[in-house]
Amino acid sequence: MVKAYFENIHIHIIALLASAKTDIKVCVAWFTDYEIYQKIVDKQKEGVQCEIVVANHKFNKNSKVDFTQLLNSNGKISYIGKINGGAKDKLMHNKFCLIDGTIVITGSYNWSFKARLNDENILVIQDEPEVIRLFSDKFNALNPNYAFAMKNNKITILPIEKIMAKWDNKPALQISQKAKILDKF
């Protein structure tokens, strides 16, 4: 089943996120819509594993979205792109979300507040295992360069290899122990 939406897109996205039971995986170029973000934080606090990948772009860096909320709830946030990205660098421009491995949201709509004012669209794809598998494979193949982490109660950006190396060596660490490890960076 595929449904297309052209109006009130953020409301449809929030409703779909609210239905999540196990996981939410978001890959969007720009993420500045606080209401959509807050729904993801709420779901993470309910025990739904949430992961966000965004472009390493000034719109995301200057956003009013406070990624500390998701990080403090053990969610994941990553950047794709060089830390000092230039005009000639390749831009991650995907716009899709996977919910519980059964729903895909995709289309022209970036998850930004400004997108509410634009002429945009999304497709919601359900009960299409092959299409959902392709989006899942794409998400799993993403190679973020940097991840957000908490350091001294502030967000810091670290090369993904440093974060993963520490966590991969100690998979059973509790959140407080992870914070201590990240403070060493």
C-alpha positions as a Markdown table, in Angstrom:
| # | Residue | x | y | z |
|---|---|---|---|---|
| 1 | Met | 0.0 | 0.0 | 0.0 |
| 2 | Val | 1.3 | 3.4 | -0.9 |
| 3 | Lys | -0.3 | 6.7 | 0.1 |
| 4 | Ala | 0.7 | 10.2 | -1.1 |
| 5 | Tyr | 0.4 | 13.3 | 1.0 |
| 6 | Phe | 0.8 | 16.9 | -0.2 |
| 7 | Glu | -0.6 | 18.9 | 2.8 |
| 8 | Asn | -0.1 | 18.9 | 6.5 |
| 9 | Ile | 2.9 | 16.6 | 6.0 |
| 10 | His | 4.4 | 17.2 | 9.4 |
| 11 | Ile | 1.2 | 16.1 | 11.0 |
| 12 | His | 1.2 | 12.8 | 9.0 |
| 13 | Ile | 4.9 | 12.2 | 9.9 |
| 14 | Ile | 4.2 | 12.8 | 13.6 |
| 15 | Ala | 1.2 | 10.4 | 13.6 |
| 16 | Leu | 3.3 | 7.7 | 11.9 |
| 17 | Leu | 6.2 | 8.2 | 14.3 |
| 18 | Ala | 3.6 | 7.8 | 17.2 |
| 19 | Ser | 2.7 | 4.4 | 15.9 |
| 20 | Ala | 6.3 | 3.1 | 16.3 |
| 21 | Lys | 6.8 | 0.1 | 18.6 |
| 22 | Thr | 10.4 | -1.0 | 18.1 |
| 23 | Asp | 12.6 | 1.4 | 16.1 |
| 24 | Ile | 12.7 | 4.6 | 14.1 |
| 25 | Lys | 15.5 | 5.2 | 11.6 |
| 26 | Val | 15.6 | 8.6 | 10.0 |
| 27 | Cys | 17.9 | 9.8 | 7.2 |
| 28 | Val | 17.2 | 13.3 | 6.1 |
| 29 | Ala | 19.4 | 16.1 | 4.8 |
| 30 | Trp | 18.0 | 18.8 | 7.0 |
| 31 | Phe | 16.2 | 18.2 | 10.4 |
| 32 | Thr | 15.1 | 21.4 | 12.1 |
| 33 | Asp | 11.4 | 20.7 | 12.8 |
| 34 | Tyr | 11.1 | 20.7 | 16.6 |
| 35 | Glu | 7.7 | 19.0 | 16.7 |
| 36 | Ile | 8.8 | 16.1 | 14.7 |
| 37 | Tyr | 12.0 | 15.8 | 16.7 |
| 38 | Gln | 10.1 | 15.9 | 20.0 |
| 39 | Lys | 7.9 | 13.0 | 18.9 |
| 40 | Ile | 11.1 | 11.0 | 18.2 |
| 41 | Val | 12.5 | 11.9 | 21.7 |
| 42 | Asp | 9.2 | 10.9 | 23.2 |
| 43 | Lys | 9.3 | 7.5 | 21.4 |
| 44 | Gln | 13.0 | 7.0 | 22.5 |
| 45 | Lys | 11.9 | 7.6 | 26.1 |
| 46 | Glu | 9.2 | 4.9 | 25.7 |
| 47 | Gly | 11.8 | 2.4 | 24.7 |
| 48 | Val | 11.7 | 2.7 | 20.9 |
| 49 | Gln | 15.3 | 2.7 | 19.5 |
| 50 | Cys | 15.7 | 5.9 | 17.5 |
| 51 | Glu | 18.6 | 6.7 | 15.2 |
| 52 | Ile | 18.9 | 9.9 | 13.1 |
| 53 | Val | 21.4 | 10.6 | 10.3 |
| 54 | Val | 21.6 | 14.1 | 8.9 |
| 55 | Ala | 23.8 | 16.0 | 6.5 |
| 56 | Asn | 26.8 | 17.8 | 7.9 |
| 57 | His | 25.3 | 21.2 | 6.9 |
| 58 | Lys | 25.0 | 24.6 | 8.6 |
| 59 | Phe | 21.1 | 24.2 | 8.7 |
| 60 | Asn | 21.5 | 21.3 | 11.1 |
| 61 | Lys | 24.2 | 22.9 | 13.1 |
| 62 | Asn | 22.3 | 26.1 | 13.6 |
| 63 | Ser | 19.0 | 24.5 | 14.3 |
| 64 | Lys | 16.9 | 25.0 | 17.4 |
| 65 | Val | 16.5 | 21.2 | 17.6 |
| 66 | Asp | 18.4 | 20.2 | 20.8 |
| 67 | Phe | 19.9 | 16.8 | 20.1 |
| 68 | Thr | 21.0 | 16.5 | 23.7 |
| 69 | Gln | 17.4 | 15.2 | 24.5 |
| 70 | Leu | 17.8 | 12.2 | 22.3 |
| 71 | Leu | 21.4 | 11.5 | 23.3 |
| 72 | Asn | 20.5 | 11.6 | 27.0 |
| 73 | Ser | 17.8 | 9.0 | 26.3 |
| 74 | Asn | 20.4 | 6.8 | 24.6 |
| 75 | Gly | 19.3 | 7.6 | 21.0 |
| 76 | Lys | 21.8 | 8.0 | 18.2 |
| 77 | Ile | 22.6 | 10.9 | 16.0 |
| 78 | Ser | 25.2 | 11.0 | 13.2 |
| 79 | Tyr | 26.5 | 13.4 | 10.5 |
| 80 | Ile | 27.3 | 12.5 | 7.0 |
| 81 | Gly | 29.9 | 14.7 | 5.3 |
| 82 | Lys | 33.2 | 16.3 | 6.1 |
| 83 | Ile | 33.4 | 18.3 | 9.3 |
| 84 | Asn | 34.4 | 21.5 | 7.4 |
| 85 | Gly | 32.3 | 20.7 | 4.4 |
| 86 | Gly | 33.0 | 22.8 | 1.3 |
| 87 | Ala | 30.8 | 23.7 | -1.7 |
| 88 | Lys | 32.3 | 21.0 | -3.8 |
| 89 | Asp | 31.7 | 18.2 | -1.2 |
| 90 | Lys | 29.1 | 15.6 | -1.9 |
| 91 | Leu | 25.9 | 16.3 | 0.1 |
| 92 | Met | 23.8 | 13.5 | 1.7 |
| 93 | His | 20.4 | 14.5 | 0.3 |
| 94 | Asn | 18.2 | 11.5 | 1.3 |
| 95 | Lys | 14.8 | 12.0 | 2.8 |
| 96 | Phe | 13.4 | 8.8 | 4.3 |
| 97 | Cys | 12.4 | 7.2 | 7.5 |
| 98 | Leu | 11.9 | 3.5 | 8.5 |
| 99 | Ile | 9.4 | 2.7 | 11.2 |
| 100 | Asp | 9.5 | -0.8 | 12.8 |
| 101 | Gly | 10.9 | -2.2 | 9.5 |
| 102 | Thr | 7.4 | -2.2 | 8.1 |
| 103 | Ile | 6.8 | 1.5 | 7.0 |
| 104 | Val | 8.8 | 3.8 | 4.8 |
| 105 | Ile | 8.2 | 7.6 | 4.6 |
| 106 | Thr | 10.0 | 9.2 | 1.7 |
| 107 | Gly | 9.6 | 12.1 | -0.7 |
| 108 | Ser | 10.7 | 15.7 | -1.2 |
| 109 | Tyr | 10.0 | 16.8 | 2.3 |
| 110 | Asn | 13.0 | 17.6 | 4.5 |
| 111 | Trp | 12.1 | 17.4 | 8.2 |
| 112 | Ser | 12.6 | 21.2 | 8.6 |
| 113 | Phe | 10.2 | 23.8 | 9.8 |
| 114 | Lys | 10.6 | 25.7 | 6.5 |
| 115 | Ala | 9.4 | 22.7 | 4.6 |
| 116 | Arg | 5.9 | 23.3 | 6.0 |
| 117 | Leu | 5.8 | 26.4 | 3.8 |
| 118 | Asn | 7.0 | 24.7 | 0.6 |
| 119 | Asp | 5.2 | 22.7 | -2.0 |
| 120 | Glu | 6.3 | 19.3 | -0.9 |
| 121 | Asn | 5.2 | 15.6 | -0.8 |
| 122 | Ile | 5.8 | 12.3 | 1.0 |
| 123 | Leu | 4.9 | 8.8 | 0.1 |
| 124 | Val | 4.1 | 6.3 | 2.9 |
| 125 | Ile | 4.9 | 2.8 | 1.9 |
| 126 | Gln | 3.5 | -0.2 | 3.8 |
| 127 | Asp | 3.2 | -3.9 | 3.1 |
| 128 | Glu | 5.8 | -3.7 | 0.3 |
| 129 | Pro | 8.6 | -5.9 | 1.7 |
| 130 | Glu | 11.0 | -5.5 | -1.2 |
| 131 | Val | 10.8 | -1.7 | -1.2 |
| 132 | Ile | 11.2 | -1.6 | 2.6 |
| 133 | Arg | 14.2 | -3.9 | 2.4 |
| 134 | Leu | 15.9 | -1.6 | -0.1 |
| 135 | Phe | 15.4 | 1.4 | 2.1 |
| 136 | Ser | 16.6 | -0.7 | 5.1 |
| 137 | Asp | 19.7 | -1.8 | 3.2 |
| 138 | Lys | 20.4 | 1.8 | 2.2 |
| 139 | Phe | 20.1 | 3.0 | 5.8 |
| 140 | Asn | 22.4 | 0.2 | 7.0 |
| 141 | Ala | 24.9 | 1.1 | 4.2 |
| 142 | Leu | 25.2 | 4.7 | 5.3 |
| 143 | Asn | 28.6 | 5.6 | 6.5 |
| 144 | Pro | 28.4 | 8.5 | 8.9 |
| 145 | Asn | 31.6 | 10.4 | 9.4 |
| 146 | Tyr | 30.8 | 12.0 | 12.7 |
| 147 | Ala | 28.5 | 11.2 | 15.6 |
| 148 | Phe | 27.1 | 13.5 | 18.3 |
| 149 | Ala | 28.0 | 12.6 | 21.8 |
| 150 | Met | 27.6 | 14.2 | 25.2 |
| 151 | Lys | 30.7 | 15.7 | 26.8 |
| 152 | Asn | 30.6 | 17.7 | 30.0 |
| 153 | Asn | 26.8 | 17.9 | 29.6 |
| 154 | Lys | 27.2 | 19.5 | 26.1 |
| 155 | Ile | 26.9 | 18.1 | 22.7 |
| 156 | Thr | 30.2 | 17.4 | 20.9 |
| 157 | Ile | 30.9 | 16.0 | 17.5 |
| 158 | Leu | 33.4 | 13.1 | 17.4 |
| 159 | Pro | 34.7 | 11.0 | 14.5 |
| 160 | Ile | 32.4 | 8.0 | 14.4 |
| 161 | Glu | 35.4 | 5.6 | 14.6 |
| 162 | Lys | 36.3 | 6.9 | 18.1 |
| 163 | Ile | 32.8 | 6.4 | 19.4 |
| 164 | Met | 32.3 | 3.0 | 17.8 |
| 165 | Ala | 35.7 | 1.7 | 18.9 |
| 166 | Lys | 34.9 | 2.5 | 22.5 |
| 167 | Trp | 31.4 | 1.1 | 22.4 |
| 168 | Asp | 32.4 | -2.0 | 20.3 |
| 169 | Asn | 35.0 | -3.0 | 22.9 |
| 170 | Lys | 32.5 | -2.8 | 25.8 |
| 171 | Pro | 29.0 | -3.7 | 24.5 |
| 172 | Ala | 27.5 | -4.2 | 28.0 |
| 173 | Leu | 28.3 | -0.7 | 29.2 |
| 174 | Gln | 25.6 | 1.2 | 30.9 |
| 175 | Ile | 24.7 | 4.8 | 29.8 |
| 176 | Ser | 26.6 | 6.4 | 32.7 |
| 177 | Gln | 29.7 | 4.3 | 31.8 |
| 178 | Lys | 29.5 | 5.4 | 28.1 |
| 179 | Ala | 29.4 | 9.0 | 29.2 |
| 180 | Lys | 32.6 | 8.5 | 31.2 |
| 181 | Ile | 34.3 | 7.0 | 28.2 |
| 182 | Leu | 33.2 | 9.8 | 26.0 |
| 183 | Asp | 34.4 | 12.4 | 28.5 |
| 184 | Lys | 38.0 | 11.1 | 27.8 |
| 185 | Phe | 37.8 | 12.4 | 24.2 |
